[in-house]
């Protein structure tokens, strides 16, 4: 009987809610339930409870009526009966989505933690009402993520982290991430998603720390030779691949300088564009000297304003460096740019840039290939201080 439902169909759209109609439908629990809802909406709690009770007397598996009856008992102050209904309902819709949310709401209202947590974990695990579930769960735990992770199943921690990131709660997200690492359930997707979240908040140190959990090289450029698909997340390249036929950016394996792939940017010659749609955020050490090198080749790049690579501080002032423009047709050649990271600067942006031309023939066309980016630290503040001290001693 648990897996079946008593069904006596009532083809009746509009109820008059008068005594004759109530008498007519007195043996139809679905109709009694609807009549009870009318009394409930009219704030006649006692009347509503009467009809909900008649509905469950005739069909003990009418969970909608049971949950509404529990609500009326709470309003009337009979919490014991409401708890009894909750206990009765706990086993019936064990794996049924249809009534799980109503059961969770009732458990929340009665502060029945065990049933509430069990229901929340069930919904999140099955991807049902995740946003609503975490919103309710957040209120239940008084927005205390440390308490929350004690009650959430391990398999639901990643969903909780994603929910916290969506609301920009970085401190809570960090607590949950540490729990995810402790439980060993982190994967590449959630790791990149969390790094991306931290980088966008300019929390570079923490992003680098999370990056290390992937056992990858955390120094220098990411995907420097474009050997992997660009993720557009975290410390990887970010780009707009195609913008209204003004340009196209894609990986190419036909003319790579090193390895199997390089990156090709094709300008369509339709507009005098301002281009800044390919860049990477790179962690650096404050007050350290760096050398950026990369390789490029071109074919028929037009106008007097060609693309160039520039570098500026990410969330910090006092840094701007750029290389020469790339124009015309050239075979692969190496280019380098030197810069010093300002004090308190934890990341820089390496970007491909192009400024609009002021000439008549201003619509840029042609192709550019990039490959083999390297960012090497040349000298730190400590090594410079040691060098200055040595020079002073010699003098």
C-alpha positions in Angstrom: 0.0 0.0 0.0 2.9 2.4 0.6 3.7 2.3 -3.1 0.1 2.8 -4.3 -2.4 5.6 -4.0 -6.1 5.4 -3.5 -7.6 7.1 -6.5 -11.2 8.1 -6.8 -11.1 10.8 -9.4 -13.1 14.0 -8.8 -13.7 15.8 -12.1 -14.7 19.1 -10.5 -13.0 22.4 -11.1 -14.9 24.9 -9.2 -16.1 24.3 -5.7 -19.0 26.2 -4.2 -17.9 25.3 -0.6 -21.5 25.1 0.6 -23.1 22.4 2.8 -24.8 20.6 -0.1 -21.5 20.2 -1.9 -19.7 19.1 1.3 -22.3 16.4 1.8 -22.0 15.3 -1.9 -18.2 14.9 -1.7 -18.0 13.6 1.9 -16.5 10.2 0.7 -13.9 11.8 -1.6 -10.7 12.6 0.4 -9.3 14.7 -2.4 -12.3 16.9 -2.3 -12.2 17.1 1.5 -8.6 18.2 1.3 -9.5 21.0 -1.1 -12.4 22.1 1.0 -10.0 22.1 4.0 -7.6 24.4 2.0 -10.4 26.9 1.5 -11.1 27.0 5.3 -7.3 27.3 5.9 -7.0 30.3 3.5 -10.0 31.9 5.2 -8.1 31.6 8.5 -10.6 29.1 9.9 -8.0 26.8 11.4 -10.4 24.6 13.3 -12.6 24.1 10.3 -9.6 23.3 8.1 -8.3 20.8 10.6 -11.7 19.0 10.6 -11.6 18.5 6.9 -8.0 17.5 6.7 -8.6 15.0 9.5 -11.6 13.5 7.5 -9.4 13.3 4.4 -6.7 11.2 6.2 -9.3 9.1 7.9 -10.5 8.0 4.5 -7.1 7.8 2.9 -4.2 7.4 5.3 -1.7 7.8 2.5 -2.9 11.3 1.6 0.4 13.0 2.6 -0.8 16.5 1.4 -3.6 16.3 3.9 -1.3 15.0 6.7 1.1 17.8 6.3 -1.7 20.4 6.3 -3.2 18.8 9.3 0.2 19.1 11.1 0.2 22.8 10.3 -3.2 23.3 11.8 -2.1 21.5 15.0 0.9 23.7 15.3 -1.3 26.8 15.0 -3.7 25.4 17.6 -0.8 24.7 19.9 -0.9 20.9 19.8 2.8 20.3 19.0 2.7 16.7 20.2 0.3 15.8 17.5 2.3 17.7 14.9 5.4 15.7 16.0 3.5 12.5 15.8 2.4 13.3 12.2 6.1 14.1 11.3 7.2 10.8 12.7 4.5 9.0 10.9 5.4 10.7 7.6 9.1 10.0 8.0 8.9 6.4 6.8 6.2 6.8 4.1 7.8 9.3 1.6 11.3 8.1 2.3 12.4 8.3 -1.3 9.6 10.3 -2.8 10.3 13.8 -4.0 6.6 14.7 -4.2 6.3 15.3 -0.4 9.9 15.7 0.7 9.9 19.5 0.7 6.7 19.7 2.7 8.2 17.2 5.2 11.4 19.4 5.5 9.3 22.5 6.1 7.4 20.8 8.8 10.6 19.5 10.4 12.1 23.0 10.3 9.0 24.5 12.0 9.2 21.8 14.7 13.0 22.1 15.0 13.2 18.3 14.4 16.8 18.4 13.4 17.3 14.7 12.5 14.4 14.6 10.0 15.3 18.1 8.7 19.0 17.3 8.0 18.0 13.9 6.5 15.6 15.6 4.1 18.1 18.4 3.1 20.8 15.8 2.3 18.3 13.8 0.3 17.3 16.7 -1.9 20.8 18.0 -2.5 22.1 14.6 -3.3 19.4 14.1 -6.0 19.8 17.7 -7.3 16.3 18.7 -6.4 15.5 22.3 -5.1 19.1 22.8 -4.2 18.9 26.6 -3.9 15.8 26.5 -1.7 17.2 23.6 0.4 20.4 25.5 1.1 18.6 28.7 1.8 16.5 27.0 4.4 19.4 25.0 5.7 21.4 28.3 6.1 18.7 29.7 8.3 18.5 26.5 10.3 22.2 26.7 11.1 22.2 30.5 11.7 24.6 30.9 8.7 27.2 29.0 10.6 29.2 27.0 8.0 31.2 25.2 10.6 28.0 23.7 12.0 26.6 23.1 8.5 29.5 20.9 7.4 29.0 18.7 10.4 25.5 17.8 9.3 26.0 17.7 5.5 26.8 14.4 3.8 30.3 14.4 2.3 28.9 14.0 -1.2 27.0 17.3 -0.7 29.9 19.5 0.3 30.7 20.5 -3.2 27.2 21.6 -3.9 27.3 23.6 -0.6 30.6 25.2 -1.7 29.0 26.2 -5.1 26.0 27.7 -3.3 28.3 29.8 -1.0 30.3 31.0 -4.0 27.1 32.0 -5.8 26.4 34.3 -2.8 29.9 35.6 -2.6 30.5 34.2 1.0 34.2 33.8 0.7 35.1 33.1 4.3 32.4 30.3 4.6 33.5 28.9 1.2 37.1 28.6 2.6 35.9 26.6 5.6 34.0 24.3 3.3 36.9 23.9 0.9 39.2 22.8 3.8 36.6 20.2 4.7 36.4 19.0 1.1 40.2 18.6 1.1 40.1 16.8 4.4 37.5 14.4 3.1 39.5 13.9 -0.1 36.5 14.6 -2.4 37.9 17.5 -4.4 38.0 17.1 -8.2 39.4 19.2 -11.0 36.1 20.9 -11.8 35.3 22.1 -8.3 39.0 23.1 -7.8 39.1 25.3 -10.9 35.7 26.7 -10.0 36.9 27.7 -6.6 40.2 29.1 -7.8 38.3 31.2 -10.3 36.1 32.5 -7.5 39.1 33.5 -5.4 41.0 35.1 -8.3 37.9 37.2 -9.2 37.9 38.4 -5.5 41.6 39.1 -5.8 42.4 36.6 -3.1 45.6 35.5 -4.8 47.4 33.9 -1.9 44.5 31.7 -1.1 43.9 30.9 -4.8 47.6 29.8 -5.1 47.2 27.7 -2.0 44.2 25.9 -3.6 46.1 25.6 -6.8 48.8 23.6 -5.0 46.2 20.9 -4.1 46.3 19.9 -7.8 50.1 19.1 -7.5 50.8 21.4 -10.5 53.5 24.0 -11.0 52.2 27.2 -9.4 55.0 29.5 -10.7 54.9 31.3 -14.0 52.2 31.1 -16.7 49.5 28.6 -16.9 49.0 26.6 -20.2 51.9 28.7 -21.5 52.1 26.8 -24.8 48.4 26.3 -25.3 48.9 22.5 -25.2 45.6 22.1 -23.3 42.1 23.4 -23.9 41.7 26.9 -22.5 39.3 26.8 -19.5 38.6 30.5 -19.2 38.9 30.1 -15.4 41.2 30.9 -12.6 44.8 31.4 -13.7 44.3 30.0 -17.1 43.9 32.1 -20.3 40.6 33.9 -20.7 39.4 35.0 -24.0 36.4 35.8 -26.2 36.8 33.3 -29.1 34.6 35.2 -31.7 33.0 38.6 -31.5 30.6 39.5 -34.3 33.0 38.4 -37.0 35.6 41.0 -35.8 38.1 38.4 -34.8 38.5 34.7 -34.2 40.7 33.0 -31.5 41.4 29.3 -31.6 44.2 26.8 -30.8 46.1 25.6 -33.9 48.4 22.7 -34.4 49.7 23.5 -37.9 52.5 25.9 -37.2 53.4 25.7 -33.5 56.8 27.0 -32.4 57.1 24.4 -29.6 55.0 21.4 -28.8 51.9 20.4 -30.7 49.8 23.6 -30.3 49.9 27.4 -30.5 47.2 30.1 -30.5 46.0 31.8 -33.6 44.2 35.2 -33.7 42.7 36.2 -36.9 41.5 39.8 -37.5 38.7 40.0 -40.0 39.4 43.5 -41.4 35.8 44.7 -40.8 36.3 47.2 -38.1 38.9 49.5 -36.4 38.7 47.5 -33.2 40.0 48.0 -29.7 41.2 44.6 -28.7 41.9 43.4 -25.2 40.1 40.0 -25.3 42.9 37.6 -24.6 44.6 37.7 -21.1 45.9 35.7 -18.2 46.1 36.6 -14.5 49.5 35.5 -13.1 50.6 35.3 -9.5 53.8 37.1 -8.7 56.0 38.0 -5.8 55.8 41.7 -4.7 58.9 43.7 -5.5 60.5 41.0 -7.6 62.0 41.5 -11.1 60.5 39.4 -13.8 61.2 38.6 -17.5 58.3 37.6 -19.7 59.2 35.9 -23.0 57.0 34.5 -25.7 57.2 33.6 -29.4 55.1 35.1 -32.2 54.7 35.0 -35.9 52.3 37.0 -38.2 50.9 37.0 -41.7 49.6 40.1 -43.4 48.8 42.1 -40.3 47.6 45.5 -41.5 47.3 49.1 -40.3 49.7 51.2 -38.3 48.3 49.9 -35.0 49.2 46.3 -34.5 48.6 44.0 -31.5 51.1 44.0 -28.7 51.5 42.3 -25.3 51.3 44.4 -22.3 51.4 43.8 -18.5 49.7 45.6 -15.7 49.0 45.0 -12.0 46.0 43.0 -11.0 44.4 45.0 -8.2 47.5 47.1 -7.6 48.8 50.3 -9.1 52.3 51.3 -10.3 52.9 48.8 -13.1 52.6 49.0 -16.8 55.0 47.5 -19.3 54.5 46.5 -23.0 56.3 45.0 -25.9 56.5 46.3 -29.5 53.6 46.1 -31.9 53.4 43.0 -34.2 52.7 43.9 -37.8 53.2 42.6 -41.4 54.5 39.1 -42.0 57.2 37.5 -39.9 58.4 34.0 -39.1 58.6 32.8 -35.5 60.6 35.1 -33.3 61.1 35.6 -29.6 60.0 38.7 -27.7 60.7 39.6 -24.1 59.4 42.2 -21.6 61.0 43.1 -18.3 59.0 44.5 -15.3 59.2 44.8 -11.5 56.1 43.9 -9.4 55.1 46.8 -7.2 55.0 46.5 -3.4 52.0 44.4 -2.2 51.3 43.3 -5.8 50.4 39.6 -5.8 49.3 39.2 -9.4 49.7 40.8 -12.8 47.7 40.6 -16.0 49.5 39.5 -19.2 47.3 40.7 -22.1 47.2 40.9 -25.9 46.2 44.5 -26.7 45.4 46.5 -29.8 44.6 50.2 -29.9 42.4 51.7 -32.6 44.1 53.5 -35.5 43.5 57.1 -36.4 44.3 56.6 -40.1 41.9 56.2 -43.0 42.8 52.5 -43.5 42.2 51.6 -39.9 40.4 48.2 -40.2 42.8 45.6 -39.0 43.2 42.3 -40.8 45.6 39.4 -40.8 46.7 36.6 -38.6 48.9 36.3 -35.5 50.2 33.2 -33.8 51.4 33.1 -30.1 53.3 30.3 -28.3 55.7 29.4 -25.6 55.0 32.0 -22.9 57.5 32.0 -20.0 57.5 34.2 -16.9 60.8 33.9 -15.0 61.7 35.6 -11.8 65.1 37.4 -12.2 65.7 39.0 -8.9 63.8 39.2 -5.6 63.9 42.1 -3.1 66.0 40.0 -0.8 68.6 39.3 -3.4 68.7 42.9 -4.4 69.2 43.9 -0.8 72.0 41.4 -0.4 73.6 42.7 -3.6 73.4 46.3 -2.3 74.9 45.2 1.1 77.7 43.5 -0.7 78.5 46.5 -2.8 78.4 48.8 0.3 80.8 46.5 2.1 83.2 46.6 -0.8 83.1 50.3 -0.8 
